[in-house]
Amino acid sequence: MMLTGKLEQLKALFTEMEQALIAYSGGVDSTLVAKIAYDVLGDRALAITAVSPSLLPEELEDAKIQAATIGIRHQIVQTHEMDNPNYTSNPVNRCYFCKSELHDTLKPLALKLGYPYVVDGVNADDLHDYRPGIQAAKERGARSPLAEVGVSKAEVRQLSQQLGLPWWDKPAQPCLSSRFPYGEEITVAKLQRVGRAEIYLRKLGWQNLRVRSEGDTARIELSPEHIKEFILTTDLPSVVSAFQDFGFIYVTLDLEGYRSGKLNQVLNREALGAKS
């Protein structure tokens, strides 16, 4: 289907809904959903951003700015996944417990405010990745318009650019808990040091990156084409010193470079081992 046809289908979905509460993180996917919902529903659309230690402060500020630019009503709620040991113990289905907390917060709020639907920014590509949080959202009746219409991540960016959204090429920014290998306990202090480290590198001019945390070691992931430039142009001792101030002891650079979902590769290896 042509992209224009998918956009019309998305508009038709929101027309049928009449009112919608959007689980809005400020990422490119949920922001596109918020934009289309507002264009169709106006004040009958409400964007809600959940705040917890796993959300970077700069991401919250971006979400506020983007919502104001779109014009959609925007509210902040607190979620408490850090109180759940099923989440903080960081099992392979950690995201299930995160999204359970999110939608257990949003669904009652939606019903209280008179919104029959909670929608999220899950796109068609997400359905083919390991995303246990999608199941949690489905169990609680959430809808995913982008996935329903078959809009891929690339098409999300194309539609965002077409609709004049200046953040159409914004890098993906999943929650900070995704920086830890499965099985390592997640704490507020660990989340804060990872967040501060990533903000530090972004202020140096590096954007598409991750700081993976394993024990006392920080592993910096940059786009592969930027690794050489980083080594040649960055004051590495200053980076090490800053990271140690944040609470890390060791600082390393991943020579493979940044790749979304890299920590899931252990799951693939375990699956292969089980088959052999």
GIBEL-V282804 format. One record per residue. N is the residue number from 1. OMEGA is omega in radians with two decimals (NA if undefined). Layout:
BEGIN
n = [N & N]
omega = [OMEGA & OMEGA]
END
This chain:
BEGIN
n = [1 & 2 & 3 & 4 & 5 & 6 & 7 & 8 & 9 & 10 & 11 & 12 & 13 & 14 & 15 & 16 & 17 & 18 & 19 & 20 & 21 & 22 & 23 & 24 & 25 & 26 & 27 & 28 & 29 & 30 & 31 & 32 & 33 & 34 & 35 & 36 & 37 & 38 & 39 & 40 & 41 & 42 & 43 & 44 & 45 & 46 & 47 & 48 & 49 & 50 & 51 & 52 & 53 & 54 & 55 & 56 & 57 & 58 & 59 & 60 & 61 & 62 & 63 & 64 & 65 & 66 & 67 & 68 & 69 & 70 & 71 & 72 & 73 & 74 & 75 & 76 & 77 & 78 & 79 & 80 & 81 & 82 & 83 & 84 & 85 & 86 & 87 & 88 & 89 & 90 & 91 & 92 & 93 & 94 & 95 & 96 & 97 & 98 & 99 & 100 & 101 & 102 & 103 & 104 & 105 & 106 & 107 & 108 & 109 & 110 & 111 & 112 & 113 & 114 & 115 & 116 & 117 & 118 & 119 & 120 & 121 & 122 & 123 & 124 & 125 & 126 & 127 & 128 & 129 & 130 & 131 & 132 & 133 & 134 & 135 & 136 & 137 & 138 & 139 & 140 & 141 & 142 & 143 & 144 & 145 & 146 & 147 & 148 & 149 & 150 & 151 & 152 & 153 & 154 & 155 & 156 & 157 & 158 & 159 & 160 & 161 & 162 & 163 & 164 & 165 & 166 & 167 & 168 & 169 & 170 & 171 & 172 & 173 & 174 & 175 & 176 & 177 & 178 & 179 & 180 & 181 & 182 & 183 & 184 & 185 & 186 & 187 & 188 & 189 & 190 & 191 & 192 & 193 & 194 & 195 & 196 & 197 & 198 & 199 & 200 & 201 & 202 & 203 & 204 & 205 & 206 & 207 & 208 & 209 & 210 & 211 & 212 & 213 & 214 & 215 & 216 & 217 & 218 & 219 & 220 & 221 & 222 & 223 & 224 & 225 & 226 & 227 & 228 & 229 & 230 & 231 & 232 & 233 & 234 & 235 & 236 & 237 & 238 & 239 & 240 & 241 & 242 & 243 & 244 & 245 & 246 & 247 & 248 & 249 & 250 & 251 & 252 & 253 & 254 & 255 & 256 & 257 & 258 & 259 & 260 & 261 & 262 & 263 & 264 & 265 & 266 & 267 & 268 & 269 & 270 & 271 & 272 & 273 & 274 & 275 & 276]
omega = [3.10 & -3.10 & 3.13 & 3.12 & 3.12 & 3.10 & 3.12 & 3.09 & 3.11 & 3.11 & -3.14 & 3.11 & -3.12 & 3.06 & 3.13 & -3.12 & -3.13 & 3.05 & -3.14 & 3.01 & -3.05 & 2.99 & -2.87 & -3.12 & -3.03 & 3.04 & -3.04 & -3.11 & -3.09 & 3.10 & 3.05 & 3.11 & 3.13 & 3.14 & -3.11 & 3.12 & -3.14 & 3.14 & -3.10 & -2.95 & -3.11 & -3.09 & 3.06 & 3.03 & -3.12 & 3.10 & 3.13 & 3.07 & 3.11 & -3.10 & 3.08 & -3.13 & -3.12 & 3.10 & 3.09 & 3.09 & -3.14 & 3.08 & 3.08 & 3.12 & 3.08 & -3.13 & 3.13 & -3.12 & -3.12 & 3.12 & 3.12 & 3.12 & 3.11 & -3.09 & -3.08 & 3.04 & -2.98 & 3.08 & 3.13 & 3.00 & 3.08 & 2.98 & -2.95 & 3.12 & 3.14 & 3.08 & -3.07 & 3.14 & 3.06 & 3.09 & -3.03 & 3.07 & 2.99 & 3.06 & -3.10 & 3.10 & 3.13 & -3.08 & 3.09 & -3.10 & 3.07 & -3.12 & 3.04 & 3.11 & -3.13 & -3.04 & 2.99 & 3.04 & -3.03 & -3.07 & 3.09 & 3.11 & 3.12 & -3.14 & 3.13 & -3.10 & 3.09 & 3.11 & -3.09 & -3.05 & 2.89 & -3.13 & -3.14 & -3.07 & 3.11 & 3.13 & -3.04 & 3.13 & -3.12 & -3.10 & -3.10 & 3.12 & 3.10 & -3.09 & -3.11 & 3.12 & 3.14 & 3.13 & 3.13 & 3.14 & 3.14 & -3.13 & -3.11 & 2.99 & 3.13 & 3.10 & -3.11 & -3.05 & -3.12 & 3.12 & -3.13 & -3.10 & 3.13 & -3.14 & -3.13 & 3.11 & 3.12 & 3.14 & 3.03 & -3.14 & 3.12 & 3.13 & 3.13 & 3.11 & 3.13 & -3.13 & 3.05 & 3.12 & -3.02 & -3.12 & -3.07 & -3.11 & 3.13 & 3.12 & 3.07 & -3.11 & 3.11 & -3.06 & -3.05 & 3.14 & 3.13 & -3.11 & -3.03 & 3.08 & 3.14 & 3.12 & 3.08 & -3.09 & 3.11 & 3.08 & 3.10 & -3.12 & 3.12 & 3.11 & -3.11 & -3.11 & 3.07 & 3.14 & 3.13 & 3.13 & -3.14 & 3.09 & 3.12 & -3.12 & 3.12 & 3.11 & 3.05 & 3.09 & -3.14 & -2.98 & -3.06 & -2.97 & 2.96 & 2.91 & 3.10 & -3.09 & 3.08 & -3.05 & 3.13 & -3.08 & 3.00 & 3.09 & -3.10 & 3.04 & 3.06 & 3.03 & -3.06 & -3.10 & -3.11 & -3.06 & -3.11 & 3.13 & 3.14 & -3.11 & -3.04 & -2.99 & -3.07 & 3.04 & -3.03 & 3.09 & 3.11 & 3.09 & 3.13 & -3.13 & 3.14 & -3.13 & 3.10 & 3.05 & 3.12 & 3.10 & 3.07 & 3.04 & -3.10 & -3.14 & -3.12 & 3.09 & 3.14 & -3.06 & 3.06 & -3.13 & -3.08 & 3.02 & -3.11 & 3.10 & -3.05 & -3.10 & 3.08 & -3.10 & 3.07 & 3.10 & 3.12 & 3.13 & 3.13 & 3.12 & 3.12 & 3.13 & -3.13 & -3.11 & -3.05 & NA]
END
